[in-house]
Amino acid sequence: MTIDWGAFLLVFMAALIGAVVVVGFYALGLRLLASSGRVPVVAPVAFTDAITVLSAKQIARAEKAAAKASAKSPLSDGQKRLALVGAYACFAVCGLAVVVGILLIVLG
């Protein structure tokens, strides 16, 4: 039994680059989304196990803090719009990278 180290290295590098692209663009997209004034506040779901769940008062406080932070933004409306478009573009790159990875697995 022999190992094709060249192919192993190729798969390793493709996986590493793919992970960096997806995580990097997703993080950049979230940062741009927050800069555009649309801070993603997600209400927690009640789970049946020992996960801590926020109360309605804590959720309201978090939403109020997010609204206050977005109101303090030094960006103009045009810059906020550009940040929002950039965020959507970053999320599109993430989705495209995932789709290309799946197609490489299925068709390759």
N, C-alpha and C positions, 0 to 999 in steps of 0.2 A: 504494500500500500504506500503510495507516494502522495504528498501534498503539493498542490500547485500554489506555491507561496505568492506568485505574482497575481493570481486570481484572488487569493485571500486578501492581499493588500489592496487590490482594486475594490473589492466589496467593502472592506473596512473603511477606506477613504470615502467611498460614496455614501456610506451610512453616516459617517462623521460629518461630512459636508452637508448632507441633507438635514441632519439634526440641528446643526448650527444655523442653517438658513431658516428652518421653520421656527425655532425658538427665538432667533434674533429678530426676524421680521415680525413675529407675534408680539414680542416685547416692545419693539419700536412702534407698532400699530397701537398698542395700549397706551404708550406714552403720548403719541400724537392725538389719540382719542381724548385723553385727559386734558391735553393742551387746548383742544378745540372747545372745551367747556362741557363735554359730554362724559362726565365721569361715570363709569359703569358701577352702579350700586346694585348688588344682587341680594335679594331677600333670602335668608337661609330657609331651608326646608326642614320640617320636623322629621327626625330620624328615630328609629326604634331602638338604636343602641346608645352608647354613652357619648355621643357627640354633643358639644355645647351648642345650644340654639339661642339666638338673640331674641330678646323680647321686642314687642312692638315699639316700646319707648326707645330702646337702643337702635332699632332700625330707623326710626324717625330722626334720632340724633345724628346718625351717620348720613342720612339723606340731606339734613340741614347743613352739616359740615361740608358735604360735597357741593351743594348749591353755593355756599359761602366761598369755597375755594374757586369755583368757576367764575364767580362774580369778581374776584380779585385779579383775574387774568389781565396782564398788561398788553395782551395781543389785540390788534384791531379786528373788526369783523372779517375783513378780507384774509387776514392771517389765520383766524380761526377756521374759516372755510377751507383754506389751503391745507391746514393741519388735518381737518376732517377727511378731505379727499386723499391725503397722504396715508391716513390711517386705513381707509378702505382699500387703498392700493396695496398696503402691507399685508392686510388680511387676504387679499386676492392672491398675492405671491405665495402665502402660506398654503392656501387651498390648492393652488396650481402645483406646488411642490409635492403635496400629498397625492394628488391625482396622478402626477407623473410617476411617483414611486409605485403606486398601485398598478399603473399600466405596465411599468417595467417588470413587476413581479408576474402579472397575469400573462402578458404577451411575450415575455422573455424566456 
